[in-house]
Amino acid sequence: MARTIKSVQNTTEIIDCLQKLESGTVSELAETTGLTVGTVHTHLATLIDANYVVKDGTTYRLGPKFLTAGEYVRNHADIYRAGKGQIEDLADETSECAHLIIEHDGKLFALYERFGQNAVGVEYHDRKREQALKHLHCTAAGKAILSQLPESEVRSIIQEQGMPQNTDQTITDVDRLIEDLVESRNRGYAFADEEQVSGIRAVGSPVTTSETSVEGALAVSGPTSRMKDDKFEKKIPELVVEAANICEVNLHTIRNQSVKGD
């Protein structure tokens, strides 16, 4: 295991705590993190000095510097540059929610989302982007990504993150999930049929650069009242797979240009 710096770990723990609590006092942060009041106060003072935290009276919250850091991370991600236009096209063509999702450390991050004319749950998706999604087993994008990983890695992620049952439709047995992933890999896309949220269906397709490398996934989600029959089983999958394929071509072009530039 690599050596780590305890003080930096404390800082990141305080930052994570502020994000979860939205704001908090020194005593609240100390109680939540298990750190001493003095330690929390010292770290907060340092973060304020670096413009990462803002103090309002006796409460603290994350500062706007994280906005620029987040924008930098997203704008410099190759898959964002490769897939942004395809997400916008999917939202326009389907009138539903279109998502560009990446996986890191067994968690899902929404890199970019676009909402079509009839999209539902916009506020829900806005809030969801504020936290990494720990459970890949119940989303179409998550299952699309998992379908490209070795079974041993899938099982490791599931063991680490768990398989909570969000709805009656959620797959909670790892062997059944593996079977679902094999089917998803064979057809090139994954379904989530009310597995994360009741009344919402989704289709996701992986973005790969080789047989052993998955970069992320594109997905479309919408209400069961519209995502049904041929639209859910054929039309949306065709659109999502096509968009993912174009994203892969764009990604290849971007990285080739980068190599030539070097």
C-alpha positions in Angstrom: 0.0 0.0 0.0 1.3 3.5 -0.9 2.3 5.8 1.9 -0.3 8.5 2.7 -0.2 11.8 4.6 -2.6 11.8 7.6 -3.1 15.6 7.5 -4.2 15.5 3.8 -6.6 12.6 4.6 -8.1 14.8 7.3 -8.5 17.6 4.9 -10.3 15.5 2.3 -12.5 14.0 5.0 -13.6 17.5 6.1 -14.2 18.5 2.4 -16.3 15.3 1.9 -18.2 16.0 5.1 -19.0 19.6 4.0 -20.3 18.3 0.7 -22.6 15.9 2.4 -23.8 18.3 5.1 -23.9 21.2 2.7 -22.6 23.4 5.6 -21.6 22.9 9.2 -20.1 24.4 12.3 -16.7 23.3 13.6 -18.3 21.2 16.3 -20.7 19.6 13.8 -17.8 18.7 11.5 -15.7 17.4 14.4 -18.6 15.2 15.6 -19.2 13.8 12.1 -15.6 13.2 11.1 -14.4 12.1 14.6 -11.6 14.7 14.5 -10.9 17.1 17.3 -12.3 20.6 17.3 -8.8 22.0 17.1 -7.8 19.9 14.1 -11.0 20.7 12.2 -10.6 24.4 12.9 -6.9 24.4 11.7 -7.8 22.6 8.5 -10.8 24.9 7.8 -8.5 28.0 8.3 -6.1 26.5 5.8 -8.9 25.8 3.3 -10.3 29.3 3.7 -6.9 30.8 3.0 -6.7 28.7 -0.2 -10.3 29.8 -1.2 -11.7 26.3 -1.1 -14.0 27.0 1.9 -16.1 30.0 2.8 -17.2 30.9 6.3 -20.6 32.4 7.0 -20.8 33.4 10.7 -20.1 30.2 12.5 -20.8 27.9 9.6 -18.6 26.7 6.8 -19.4 25.6 3.3 -17.4 24.7 0.2 -16.2 27.6 -1.9 -16.6 28.5 -5.5 -13.0 27.5 -6.3 -14.4 23.9 -6.6 -16.5 25.1 -9.5 -13.4 25.9 -11.6 -11.7 22.7 -10.5 -14.7 20.6 -11.6 -15.0 22.4 -14.9 -11.3 21.8 -15.5 -11.6 18.1 -14.8 -14.7 17.8 -17.1 -13.4 19.9 -20.0 -10.1 18.1 -20.1 -11.6 14.6 -20.2 -11.3 13.1 -23.6 -14.6 11.3 -23.4 -16.4 14.5 -22.6 -15.0 16.2 -25.7 -15.8 13.0 -27.7 -19.3 12.5 -26.4 -20.8 15.9 -25.6 -22.3 16.4 -29.0 -23.8 12.9 -29.0 -25.5 13.4 -25.7 -27.0 16.6 -27.0 -28.2 14.8 -30.1 -29.7 11.9 -28.1 -31.6 14.4 -25.9 -33.0 16.1 -29.0 -33.9 12.9 -30.8 -35.5 11.1 -27.9 -36.9 14.2 -26.0 -35.7 12.3 -22.8 -32.7 12.5 -20.5 -29.3 11.7 -22.0 -26.3 10.9 -19.8 -22.6 10.6 -20.3 -21.3 8.5 -17.4 -17.8 7.4 -16.3 -16.7 5.0 -13.6 -13.9 5.6 -11.1 -13.0 3.5 -8.1 -16.2 1.5 -8.4 -18.4 4.5 -8.5 -20.3 6.3 -11.2 -19.9 10.0 -12.1 -22.2 12.0 -14.4 -19.8 13.8 -16.7 -22.5 15.5 -18.8 -26.3 15.3 -19.0 -28.7 16.9 -21.4 -32.5 17.1 -20.9 -34.8 16.7 -23.9 -38.1 18.5 -24.4 -40.1 15.9 -22.4 -37.5 15.0 -19.9 -38.7 14.2 -16.4 -36.8 14.2 -13.1 -34.5 17.1 -14.0 -34.2 18.3 -10.4 -33.4 14.7 -9.3 -30.6 14.4 -11.9 -29.2 17.8 -10.9 -29.0 16.7 -7.3 -27.7 13.3 -8.2 -24.6 14.8 -9.9 -23.5 16.3 -6.5 -22.5 12.9 -5.3 -20.8 9.9 -6.9 -23.2 7.0 -7.4 -21.9 4.0 -5.5 -24.1 1.3 -7.0 -23.5 0.3 -10.7 -25.8 -2.7 -10.6 -29.1 -0.8 -10.9 -28.4 1.7 -13.7 -28.2 1.1 -17.5 -24.9 3.0 -17.7 -23.5 1.2 -14.8 -24.4 -2.2 -16.2 -23.1 -1.2 -19.6 -19.7 -0.4 -18.0 -19.7 -3.5 -15.8 -20.5 -5.7 -18.9 -17.1 -4.8 -20.3 -15.1 -5.7 -17.1 -13.8 -9.1 -16.1 -16.1 -11.1 -13.8 -13.6 -11.0 -11.0 -13.5 -7.2 -11.1 -17.3 -7.0 -11.2 -17.5 -9.2 -8.1 -14.9 -7.1 -6.4 -16.8 -3.8 -7.1 -20.1 -5.4 -5.9 -18.5 -6.7 -2.8 -17.1 -3.2 -2.0 -20.2 -1.2 -2.9 -23.0 -3.6 -2.1 -26.2 -4.3 -4.0 -29.0 -2.5 -2.2 -32.6 -3.1 -3.4 -34.0 0.3 -4.6 -37.2 -1.1 -6.1 -38.9 -4.5 -6.6 -37.1 -4.8 -9.9 -33.6 -4.3 -8.6 -31.2 -7.2 -9.2 -29.7 -8.1 -5.8 -28.1 -11.4 -6.5 -24.6 -11.2 -8.0 -24.9 -14.4 -10.0 -28.1 -13.1 -11.6 -26.3 -9.8 -12.3 -23.4 -11.6 -14.0 -25.9 -13.3 -16.3 -27.5 -10.0 -17.1 -24.1 -8.5 -17.9 -23.3 -11.3 -20.3 -26.5 -10.6 -22.2 -25.8 -6.9 -22.2 -22.3 -7.4 -23.5 -23.5 -9.8 -26.3 -26.1 -7.3 -27.6 -24.0 -4.2 -27.0 -26.3 -2.4 -24.6 -27.9 -2.7 -21.1 -31.4 -2.2 -19.8 -32.4 -0.8 -16.4 -36.1 -1.6 -16.1 -37.3 0.4 -13.0 -34.2 -0.9 -11.2 -33.0 2.4 -9.7 -36.2 4.4 -9.6 -39.8 3.1 -9.9 -41.4 4.3 -13.1 -38.1 5.0 -14.9 -36.4 2.9 -17.6 -33.1 3.4 -19.2 -30.8 2.0 -22.0 -27.0 2.3 -21.8 -24.2 1.4 -24.2 -20.5 1.3 -23.3 -17.8 3.4 -24.9 -14.8 1.2 -25.4 -11.3 1.7 -26.9 -10.3 -1.9 -27.0 -11.4 -5.3 -25.8 -10.1 -4.6 -22.4 -10.7 -0.9 -21.9 -14.0 0.8 -21.2 -14.1 4.5 -21.0 -17.6 5.1 -19.9 -21.2 4.8 -21.2 -23.9 6.8 -22.9 -27.5 6.3 -21.7 -31.1 7.5 -22.2 -33.6 7.4 -19.4 -37.3 8.2 -19.3 -40.7 7.3 -17.8 -42.2 3.9 -18.4 -45.2 5.5 -20.0 -43.1 6.5 -22.9 -40.1 4.1 -22.7 -42.1 1.0 -23.7 -42.6 -1.6 -26.4 -40.6 -1.0 -29.6 -39.3 2.3 -28.4 -37.7 0.8 -25.3 -36.6 -2.5 -26.8 -35.4 -1.3 -30.2 -35.5 2.4 -31.1 -33.7 3.8 -28.1 -31.1 1.0 -28.1 -30.3 1.7 -31.7 -29.8 5.4 -31.1 -27.7 4.9 -28.0 -25.5 2.3 -29.6 -25.0 4.5 -32.6 -24.1 7.5 -30.4 -21.6 5.3 -28.4 -20.0 4.1 -31.6 -19.6 7.7 -32.8 -18.2 8.7 -29.4 -15.6 5.9 -29.8 -14.6 7.2 -33.2 -14.3 10.8 -31.9 -12.3 9.5 -28.9 -9.9 7.7 -31.2 -9.5 10.9 -33.3 -8.9 13.1 -30.3 -6.2 10.9 -28.9 -4.4 10.5 -32.3 -4.4 14.2 -32.7 -2.9 14.5 -29.2 -0.1 12.1 -30.0 0.7 13.9 -33.2 0.8 17.2 -31.3 3.3 15.8 -28.9 
